[in-house]
Protein backbone atom coordinates (compact mmCIF):
# COMPACT_ATOMS: atom_id res chain seq x y z
CA UNK A 1 0.00 0.00 0.00
CA UNK A 2 3.00 2.31 0.25
CA UNK A 3 4.79 1.26 -2.92
CA UNK A 4 5.29 4.14 -5.32
CA UNK A 5 4.37 3.78 -9.00
CA UNK A 6 7.50 3.52 -11.19
CA UNK A 7 7.12 7.07 -12.54
CA UNK A 8 7.29 8.47 -9.01
CA UNK A 9 10.80 7.04 -8.62
CA UNK A 10 12.07 7.93 -12.10
CA UNK A 11 14.33 10.67 -10.71
CA UNK A 12 14.59 9.28 -7.15
CA UNK A 13 11.68 11.52 -6.29
CA UNK A 14 10.50 9.37 -3.42
CA UNK A 15 14.04 9.07 -2.08
CA UNK A 16 14.43 12.85 -2.14
CA UNK A 17 11.13 13.49 -0.39
CA UNK A 18 11.76 10.70 2.11
CA UNK A 19 15.18 12.14 2.91
CA UNK A 20 13.65 15.54 3.60
CA UNK A 21 11.01 13.95 5.82
CA UNK A 22 13.59 11.87 7.67
CA UNK A 23 15.68 14.97 8.30
CA UNK A 24 12.69 16.86 9.62
CA UNK A 25 11.61 14.01 11.90
CA UNK A 26 15.17 13.69 13.24
CA UNK A 27 15.28 17.39 14.10
CA UNK A 28 11.83 17.19 15.64
CA UNK A 29 12.90 14.22 17.76
CA UNK A 30 15.85 16.17 19.20
CA UNK A 31 13.64 19.18 19.92
CA UNK A 32 10.90 17.15 21.59
CA UNK A 33 13.42 15.14 23.64
CA UNK A 34 14.78 18.41 25.02
CA UNK A 35 11.29 19.21 26.31
CA UNK A 36 10.35 15.86 27.86
CA UNK A 37 11.09 12.19 27.27
CA UNK A 38 7.37 11.51 27.86
CA UNK A 39 6.57 13.16 24.52
CA UNK A 40 8.66 10.76 22.41
CA UNK A 41 5.57 8.75 21.31
CA UNK A 42 4.33 11.85 19.47
CA UNK A 43 7.37 11.85 17.20
CA UNK A 44 7.08 8.09 16.73
CA UNK A 45 3.49 8.56 15.52
CA UNK A 46 4.45 11.34 13.09
CA UNK A 47 7.26 9.16 11.74
CA UNK A 48 4.87 6.23 11.18
CA UNK A 49 2.34 8.41 9.40
CA UNK A 50 4.77 10.05 6.97
CA UNK A 51 6.38 6.69 6.19
CA UNK A 52 3.23 5.65 4.32
CA UNK A 53 1.61 6.96 1.16
CA UNK A 54 2.47 6.98 -2.52
CA UNK A 55 3.87 10.54 -2.66
CA UNK A 56 1.45 11.38 -5.48
CA UNK A 57 1.00 14.98 -4.31
CA UNK A 58 4.75 15.50 -4.19
CA UNK A 59 5.06 13.87 -7.62
CA UNK A 60 2.36 16.06 -9.18
CA UNK A 61 4.17 19.10 -7.78
CA UNK A 62 7.59 17.99 -8.99
CA UNK A 63 6.61 17.05 -12.53
CA UNK A 64 4.57 20.22 -12.95
CA UNK A 65 7.69 22.13 -11.92
CA UNK A 66 9.61 20.26 -14.62
CA UNK A 67 6.81 20.89 -17.13
CA UNK A 68 7.16 24.64 -16.54
CA UNK A 69 10.90 24.86 -16.99
CA UNK A 70 12.34 23.44 -13.76
CA UNK A 71 15.85 22.08 -14.24
CA UNK A 72 16.95 18.89 -12.46
CA UNK A 73 20.20 18.92 -10.51
CA UNK A 74 19.80 22.54 -9.39
CA UNK A 75 19.27 24.00 -5.90
CA UNK A 76 15.70 24.74 -6.99
CA UNK A 77 15.09 21.02 -7.41
CA UNK A 78 16.02 20.45 -3.78
CA UNK A 79 13.56 23.18 -2.81
CA UNK A 80 10.78 21.48 -4.79
CA UNK A 81 11.49 18.13 -3.12
CA UNK A 82 11.31 19.79 0.28
CA UNK A 83 8.00 21.38 -0.72
CA UNK A 84 6.91 17.81 -1.48
CA UNK A 85 7.87 16.92 2.09
CA UNK A 86 5.82 19.87 3.36
CA UNK A 87 2.84 18.54 1.40
CA UNK A 88 3.31 15.10 2.98
CA UNK A 89 3.48 16.60 6.46
CA UNK A 90 0.32 18.59 5.80
CA UNK A 91 -1.39 15.43 4.62
CA UNK A 92 -0.28 13.71 7.83
CA UNK A 93 -1.89 16.51 9.84
CA UNK A 94 -5.13 16.17 7.90
CA UNK A 95 -5.16 12.38 8.35
CA UNK A 96 -4.58 12.54 12.11
CA UNK A 97 -7.53 14.91 12.45
CA UNK A 98 -9.70 13.09 9.91
CA UNK A 99 -9.33 9.77 11.71
CA UNK A 100 -10.51 11.35 14.96
CA UNK A 101 -13.50 13.01 13.31
CA UNK A 102 -14.45 9.81 11.51
CA UNK A 103 -13.65 7.63 14.55
CA UNK A 104 -11.68 5.39 12.19
CA UNK A 105 -10.04 2.23 13.47
CA UNK A 106 -7.29 1.95 10.88
CA UNK A 107 -5.07 3.98 8.59
CA UNK A 108 -3.12 2.26 5.80
CA UNK A 109 -3.70 -1.13 7.36
CA UNK A 110 -2.43 -0.12 10.81
CA UNK A 111 -4.32 1.10 13.90
CA UNK A 112 -5.20 4.80 13.67
CA UNK A 113 -3.17 7.05 15.97
CA UNK A 114 -6.01 7.72 18.41
CA UNK A 115 -6.52 3.97 18.77
CA UNK A 116 -2.79 3.47 19.44
CA UNK A 117 -2.77 6.08 22.20
CA UNK A 118 -6.01 4.78 23.68
CA UNK A 119 -4.50 1.29 23.75
CA UNK A 120 -1.37 2.62 25.45
CA UNK A 121 -3.57 4.32 28.04
CA UNK A 122 -5.17 0.97 28.84
CA UNK A 123 -1.90 -0.97 28.78
CA UNK A 124 -0.30 1.41 31.28
CA UNK A 125 -3.41 1.59 33.49
CA UNK A 126 -3.47 5.36 33.24
CA UNK A 127 -6.21 7.38 34.92
CA UNK A 128 -9.26 8.75 33.14
CA UNK A 129 -10.97 7.78 29.92
CA UNK A 130 -8.70 5.99 27.42
CA UNK A 131 -10.65 6.98 24.30
CA UNK A 132 -10.66 10.63 25.31
CA UNK A 133 -6.91 10.43 25.93
CA UNK A 134 -6.37 8.87 22.50
CA UNK A 135 -8.45 11.50 20.73
CA UNK A 136 -6.68 14.34 22.53
CA UNK A 137 -3.27 12.91 21.60
CA UNK A 138 -4.26 12.53 17.94
CA UNK A 139 -5.59 16.08 17.74
CA UNK A 140 -2.29 17.35 19.12
CA UNK A 141 -0.46 15.10 16.66
CA UNK A 142 -2.32 16.77 13.83
CA UNK A 143 -1.31 20.16 15.18
CA UNK A 144 2.30 19.04 15.52
CA UNK A 145 2.37 17.78 11.92
CA UNK A 146 0.82 21.07 10.78
CA UNK A 147 3.59 23.03 12.52
CA UNK A 148 6.14 20.68 10.94
CA UNK A 149 4.63 21.29 7.51
CA UNK A 150 4.88 25.04 7.97
CA UNK A 151 8.50 24.77 9.07
CA UNK A 152 9.47 22.54 6.15
CA UNK A 153 7.73 24.90 3.75
CA UNK A 154 9.54 27.97 5.10
CA UNK A 155 12.94 26.28 4.88
CA UNK A 156 12.20 24.99 1.38
CA UNK A 157 11.21 28.30 -0.22
CA UNK A 158 13.63 30.48 1.75
CA UNK A 159 16.30 30.49 -0.99
CA UNK A 160 13.82 31.13 -3.83
CA UNK A 161 13.20 34.58 -5.38
CA UNK A 162 10.66 36.60 -3.40
CA UNK A 163 8.10 36.78 -6.20
CA UNK A 164 8.20 33.01 -6.76
CA UNK A 165 7.95 32.29 -3.04
CA UNK A 166 5.03 34.70 -2.65
CA UNK A 167 3.02 33.20 -5.52
CA UNK A 168 3.67 29.67 -4.29
CA UNK A 169 2.76 30.68 -0.74
CA UNK A 170 -0.62 31.94 -1.93
CA UNK A 171 -1.35 28.51 -3.44
CA UNK A 172 -0.14 26.66 -0.32
CA UNK A 173 -2.22 28.83 2.03
CA UNK A 174 -5.33 28.50 -0.13
CA UNK A 175 -4.91 24.72 -0.12
CA UNK A 176 -4.73 24.55 3.67
CA UNK A 177 -7.75 26.80 4.13
CA UNK A 178 -9.80 24.75 1.67
CA UNK A 179 -9.00 21.45 3.34
CA UNK A 180 -10.01 22.81 6.75
CA UNK A 181 -13.28 24.17 5.36
CA UNK A 182 -13.82 20.89 3.51
CA UNK A 183 -13.41 18.93 6.74
CA UNK A 184 -16.12 21.06 8.34
CA UNK A 185 -18.42 20.69 5.34
CA UNK A 186 -17.94 16.92 5.60
CA UNK A 187 -18.88 16.92 9.28
CA UNK A 188 -21.87 19.18 8.58
CA UNK A 189 -23.11 17.04 5.69
CA UNK A 190 -23.14 13.95 7.89
CA UNK A 191 -25.21 15.80 10.47
CA UNK A 192 -27.90 16.93 8.01
CA UNK A 193 -30.96 14.76 7.26
CA UNK A 194 -31.34 13.04 3.90
CA UNK A 195 -34.15 14.02 1.58
CA UNK A 196 -33.04 16.79 -0.78
CA UNK A 197 -31.64 14.97 -3.82
CA UNK A 198 -30.13 18.08 -5.44
CA UNK A 199 -28.86 19.41 -2.12
CA UNK A 200 -27.35 16.06 -1.11
CA UNK A 201 -25.29 15.82 -4.29
CA UNK A 202 -24.32 19.50 -4.23
CA UNK A 203 -23.02 19.15 -0.68
CA UNK A 204 -21.19 15.95 -1.62
CA UNK A 205 -19.51 17.77 -4.51
CA UNK A 206 -18.57 20.71 -2.26
CA UNK A 207 -16.88 18.30 0.15
CA UNK A 208 -15.23 16.39 -2.70
CA UNK A 209 -13.69 19.54 -4.17
CA UNK A 210 -12.64 21.39 -1.03
CA UNK A 211 -11.51 18.47 1.11
CA UNK A 212 -9.80 16.33 -1.51
CA UNK A 213 -9.88 17.16 -5.23
CA UNK A 214 -8.04 20.46 -5.12
CA UNK A 215 -5.69 19.46 -2.33
CA UNK A 216 -4.79 16.09 -3.82
CA UNK A 217 -4.21 17.08 -7.44
CA UNK A 218 -5.04 20.64 -8.50
CA UNK A 219 -3.04 22.55 -5.90
CA UNK A 220 0.10 20.36 -6.15
CA UNK A 221 0.12 20.84 -9.94
CA UNK A 222 -0.41 24.60 -9.62
CA UNK A 223 2.18 24.74 -6.85
CA UNK A 224 4.84 23.08 -9.01
CA UNK A 225 4.21 25.57 -11.79
CA UNK A 226 4.36 28.48 -9.35
CA UNK A 227 7.70 27.22 -8.01
CA UNK A 228 9.01 27.33 -11.59
CA UNK A 229 7.96 30.98 -11.89
CA UNK A 230 5.00 30.33 -14.23
CA UNK A 231 2.66 33.22 -15.00
CA UNK A 232 -1.04 33.42 -14.17
CA UNK A 233 -2.09 32.09 -17.56
CA UNK A 234 0.00 28.96 -17.02
CA UNK A 235 -1.37 28.56 -13.51
CA UNK A 236 -4.92 28.77 -14.88
CA UNK A 237 -4.03 26.03 -17.36
CA UNK A 238 -2.84 23.87 -14.48
CA UNK A 239 -6.19 24.33 -12.76
CA UNK A 240 -8.00 23.18 -15.90
CA UNK A 241 -6.04 19.95 -15.70
CA UNK A 242 -6.01 19.53 -11.94
CA UNK A 243 -9.59 20.09 -10.84
CA UNK A 244 -11.36 17.48 -13.03
CA UNK A 245 -8.53 15.04 -12.37
CA UNK A 246 -8.82 15.65 -8.63
CA UNK A 247 -12.57 15.10 -8.78
CA UNK A 248 -12.06 11.82 -10.61
CA UNK A 249 -9.44 10.85 -7.99
CA UNK A 250 -11.89 11.38 -5.13
CA UNK A 251 -14.78 9.68 -6.91
CA UNK A 252 -12.53 6.65 -7.30
CA UNK A 253 -11.79 6.85 -3.57
CA UNK A 254 -15.53 6.91 -2.85
CA UNK A 255 -16.03 3.71 -4.86
CA UNK A 256 -13.12 2.04 -3.07
CA UNK A 257 -14.59 3.10 0.28
CA UNK A 258 -17.58 0.85 -0.43
CA UNK A 259 -16.31 -1.80 -2.84
CA UNK A 260 -12.54 -1.86 -2.26
CA UNK A 261 -10.53 -4.87 -1.13
CA UNK A 262 -9.35 -4.31 2.48
CA UNK A 263 -6.09 -6.08 1.69
CA UNK A 264 -5.39 -3.36 -0.86
CA UNK A 265 -7.05 -0.28 0.64
CA UNK A 266 -5.86 -0.84 4.21
CA UNK A 267 -9.36 -0.12 5.50
CA UNK A 268 -12.17 -2.49 6.55
CA UNK A 269 -14.63 -3.28 3.76
CA UNK A 270 -17.44 -0.75 3.61
CA UNK A 271 -15.84 1.57 6.15
CA UNK A 272 -17.42 4.59 4.43
CA UNK A 273 -20.86 3.01 4.92
CA UNK A 274 -20.32 2.58 8.66
CA UNK A 275 -19.06 6.16 8.87
CA UNK A 276 -22.07 7.40 6.89
CA UNK A 277 -20.00 9.26 4.32
CA UNK A 278 -22.18 11.58 2.23
CA UNK A 279 -20.62 10.88 -1.14
CA UNK A 280 -21.81 11.43 -4.70
CA UNK A 281 -22.14 7.64 -4.92
CA UNK A 282 -24.60 7.50 -2.03
CA UNK A 283 -26.45 10.64 -3.16
CA UNK A 284 -26.94 9.11 -6.62
CA UNK A 285 -28.11 5.80 -5.13
CA UNK A 286 -30.76 7.53 -3.02
CA UNK A 287 -31.86 9.76 -5.89
CA UNK A 288 -32.25 6.79 -8.21
CA UNK A 289 -34.16 4.79 -5.60
CA UNK A 290 -36.56 7.66 -4.96
CA UNK A 291 -37.07 8.21 -8.70
CA UNK A 292 -37.98 4.52 -9.03
CA UNK A 293 -40.37 4.71 -6.07
CA UNK A 294 -38.27 2.09 -4.30
CA UNK A 295 -39.06 2.91 -0.68
CA UNK A 296 -37.43 -0.30 0.58
CA UNK A 297 -34.07 0.70 -0.87
CA UNK A 298 -34.39 4.24 0.46
CA UNK A 299 -35.11 2.87 3.93
CA UNK A 300 -32.27 0.35 3.74
CA UNK A 301 -29.79 3.06 2.83
CA UNK A 302 -30.92 5.79 5.21
CA UNK A 303 -31.20 3.39 8.14
CA UNK A 304 -27.91 1.60 7.45
CA UNK A 305 -25.61 4.48 6.56
CA UNK A 306 -23.70 5.69 9.59
CA UNK A 307 -24.50 2.62 11.69
CA UNK A 308 -21.13 1.67 13.18
CA UNK A 309 -22.48 -1.66 14.38
CA UNK A 310 -23.06 -2.93 10.82
CA UNK A 311 -21.87 -6.50 10.44
CA UNK A 312 -19.76 -7.49 7.44
CA UNK A 313 -22.79 -9.27 6.03
CA UNK A 314 -24.91 -6.13 6.36
CA UNK A 315 -22.17 -4.08 4.73
CA UNK A 316 -22.15 -6.47 1.77
CA UNK A 317 -25.93 -6.22 1.57
CA UNK A 318 -25.83 -2.41 1.54
CA UNK A 319 -23.12 -2.44 -1.12
CA UNK A 320 -25.27 -4.74 -3.26
CA UNK A 321 -28.24 -2.41 -2.72
CA UNK A 322 -26.19 0.55 -3.94
CA UNK A 323 -25.06 -1.44 -6.97
CA UNK A 324 -28.66 -2.29 -7.84
CA UNK A 325 -29.55 1.42 -8.06
CA UNK A 326 -27.06 1.88 -10.91
CA UNK A 327 -25.14 4.56 -8.96
CA UNK A 328 -21.71 2.88 -9.25
CA UNK A 329 -22.05 2.75 -13.04
CA UNK A 330 -22.95 6.46 -13.07
CA UNK A 331 -19.96 7.33 -10.91
CA UNK A 332 -17.66 5.29 -13.17
CA UNK A 333 -19.00 7.31 -16.10
CA UNK A 334 -18.36 10.54 -14.20
CA UNK A 335 -14.78 9.40 -13.59
CA UNK A 336 -14.33 8.63 -17.29
CA UNK A 337 -15.77 12.01 -18.33
CA UNK A 338 -13.68 13.98 -15.85
CA UNK A 339 -10.53 12.07 -16.75
CA UNK A 340 -11.09 12.70 -20.46
CA UNK A 341 -11.54 16.41 -19.72
CA UNK A 342 -8.34 16.51 -17.69
CA UNK A 343 -6.36 14.63 -20.36
CA UNK A 344 -7.64 16.95 -23.09
CA UNK A 345 -6.61 19.97 -21.02
CA UNK A 346 -3.21 18.41 -20.39
CA UNK A 347 -2.67 17.76 -24.10
CA UNK A 348 -3.61 21.37 -24.85
CA UNK A 349 -0.85 22.65 -22.58
CA UNK A 350 1.96 21.38 -24.81
CA UNK A 351 4.15 20.50 -21.85
CA UNK A 352 7.57 19.05 -22.76
CA UNK A 353 8.77 15.52 -22.20
CA UNK A 354 9.51 13.78 -19.95
CA UNK A 355 7.23 15.88 -17.75
CA UNK A 356 4.16 15.44 -19.96
CA UNK A 357 4.48 11.66 -19.99
CA UNK A 358 5.09 11.49 -16.26
CA UNK A 359 2.06 13.68 -15.48
CA UNK A 360 -0.09 11.48 -17.72
CA UNK A 361 1.17 8.39 -15.90
CA UNK A 362 0.45 10.01 -12.54
CA UNK A 363 -3.03 10.94 -13.72
CA UNK A 364 -3.75 7.36 -14.73
CA UNK A 365 -2.40 6.08 -11.42
CA UNK A 366 -4.69 8.47 -9.56
CA UNK A 367 -7.91 7.38 -11.26
CA UNK A 368 -7.20 3.71 -12.05
CA UNK A 369 -5.91 2.78 -8.60
CA UNK A 370 -7.27 0.06 -6.35
CA UNK A 371 -6.06 1.63 -3.10
Secondary structure as UniProt FT lines:
FT   HELIX           6..9
FT   TURN            10..12
FT   HELIX           13..35
FT   HELIX           37..39
FT   HELIX           40..51
FT   HELIX           56..67
FT   TURN            68..69
FT   TURN            72..73
FT   HELIX           75..102
FT   STRAND          106..107
FT   TURN            108..109
FT   STRAND          110..111
FT   HELIX           113..123
FT   TURN            124..125
FT   HELIX           130..157
FT   TURN            158..159
FT   HELIX           162..191
FT   HELIX           197..207
FT   HELIX           208..218
FT   HELIX           219..227
FT   TURN            228..229
FT   HELIX           232..259
FT   HELIX           262..265
FT   TURN            269..270
FT   HELIX           271..275
FT   HELIX           280..291
FT   TURN            292..293
FT   HELIX           295..304
FT   TURN            305..306
FT   TURN            308..309
FT   HELIX           312..324
FT   TURN            325..326
FT   HELIX           327..349
FT   TURN            353..354
FT   HELIX           355..368
//
